[in-house]
Amino acid sequence: MQRYYYVYIMASRYRGTLYVGVTNDLMRRAYEHREGLIDGFTKTYDVKLLVFYEVFEDPTSAIDREKVIKRWRRAWKFKLIEASNREWVDLSSNLQNELPFS
């Protein structure tokens, strides 16, 4: 069975704080961030909105992409988000209909 890996960006409500991560279960991970189930950066800074993600077929490519995006300037990350999600809508509510199954 094919597994998928996701690079994602979470944002605080007012586009202030960003978090870039990688996971093999984006629905679970977005839920954990949204509900504050994980102690750390996203819980401390109230980063709950899934505003961007990319899908990969192998973990190495996903991890490499995450590292690249993390090094980007904030303005570049904003442009990346707004290229596919101009209004910064929380994408987590529609994930079940959008994601390939792992």
Secondary structure, DSSP 8 states (H G I E B T S, - for coil): ----EEEEEEEETTS--EEEEEES-HHHHHHHHHHT-S-SHHHHTTEEEEEEEEEESSHHHHHHHHHHHHHS-HHHHHHHHHHH-TT---GGGGHHHHS---
